[in-house]
Amino acid sequence: MSLTSFIDLAPESEDLFYKPLQSGDRFTNSRLRKKNLFLSRKSKRVLNDKSLLPSISVLWSALSSAEKLAWKNAGAECNMSGWRLFIRDFAARQAEGLAGVATPSLLHQGFVGQIHIAGAANEIKISQSHPQSCFIYQKVVGKKSMFDPVAISEVLSLPFNLGLNYKAELTASGPDPYAKFYARFYYSFEGQNLFHDLEINLDLVSDWQNSTAILSLLDSYVFGYELFFHLHDLQGDLYFDNIVAEHDSVNYARDQYCENIEQTFSGAFKNIPDNWTAVIQPDGAEYASVYKDF
């Protein structure tokens, strides 16, 4: 096999040259590797036997028009078609060993965020930073599983809309129990660095519900903000989905659909802030994205 360090291609030859190739690591030790363009009949049979799509298609076809509309409406809440949400949801159910088909909901779709407190723990606090300039993890359009670090500028202007959907199964474990989701805005006023909190107080026991808050005015220039979940003197579970941190008609909440709230970044993506970071997390307190049959 010949080794080359440089190839000069004519423009009309580029499509043919790159068609059977795909990139390996795009950021360090970059290289090209061969695509598997052709599969044997046996390989196709094996892939077809493993695929869930045939059985999912049968289940989808058996749904009534009203049920398909319910999936379509639920998918619109997480920027997906009803069919795509149905596929993802069924695959998640299979992975969790759950039978049947889920009931679509406008308040939660597929994976949701979970904060769990048990054992000796009675508190947890997690945060999501929002500086004026940072990188985000963004899918490359037209690629199945390729992502890029993309620089964004988030200069906050009011009004600011804060919101989430949540379900709570919490019990008091101390004298000062509370659960809240809030945005903390950092600003300067008369030479002082100050902050202002926009809070949503969460019920300790609640079925799925939507809760929102709005900040319309602040007497100074805001230079950054953070989102927080803080559960204090409590044990049990808090589930949440469809987070909103909106200004200028854009929702800047990272992982707003809570598909991987514990995701961290390294290597070529190390400059991207983690989706959520623990501020207070004793043993027995944890957070993750989960799929549950609500």
C-alpha positions, 0 to 999 in steps of 0.5 A: 500500500502506498503512503502519500503526504499530499495529493493534488486533485483536479476539481472534477475528481474530488467527489470520486476521490472522497466518496469512499473515504471518511475522516478519522480524528479531525482535530489531532493526527488527522487522517482519512479512512475507508468507508464500508460502502458495500455489504455482503448479502449475509451482512445485510441479513444480519443488520436487518435482523438486528434492526428495530425498524421493521417492528417499529414500523408495524407498531406505528402503522397500527396507531390511530390517526389521533395517536399519531397526532399525539406523537406529532404534537409531542415531537414538536416540543423537542424539535422532532417529527412524531415518527422520529420521536416514536422510533427513539422512544421505542428504542429507549424502552427496549434498552430499559427492558420495558414492554409496549408503547409509551403514551406521548406527552407534551411535558416530557419526551424520551430521556429526562433529567433526574436529580436523586438524593438518598442515603446520608445526603440531603442536599445537591446543587448543580449549575450551568454557566452562561458567559457572554462568549463560549463554545457549544457542542453543535451537530454538523448539518448533513452528518449522522454523528459528527459534532463541532465546537462552535463559538457563540456570543450570548449578550443578554438583553431583557426580558428573560424567560425561564422555564421547565417541565418537572415532576417531583417525588421529594420528602423533607429530611431537615428543618429547611426543605426547599427545591428551586430552579433559578437563574442568577444574573451578575451585574455591576452597580456603583462599583459593586459586583452584585447578582439578582436571582430569578427563581422558580420554587418547585413543589415537593410532590407534583405530577408533571407540570410546567412552571415559568418566570420572567425578568423584565427589568434590571437597573444595570448591565448584566455581564453573565448568568448561571442556571441552578438547581438547588435541593436542600433538606430533601430526599427523593427524586426530581425529574425535569425536561424542556428547559428554557433560558430564553432572551432575544427569541433564542433558547440558550439552555444547553441540552434543553431536552435533557438527553445527557445532562451529565455530559462533560467534554475533553480533548478537542472539545475541552473548551466547551462548558459541561452541560451541568456541573456539581456545586454541592454533591455529597455521597448519595446525591447524583444527577443524570439523564434517564428514561422512565415509563411515567 
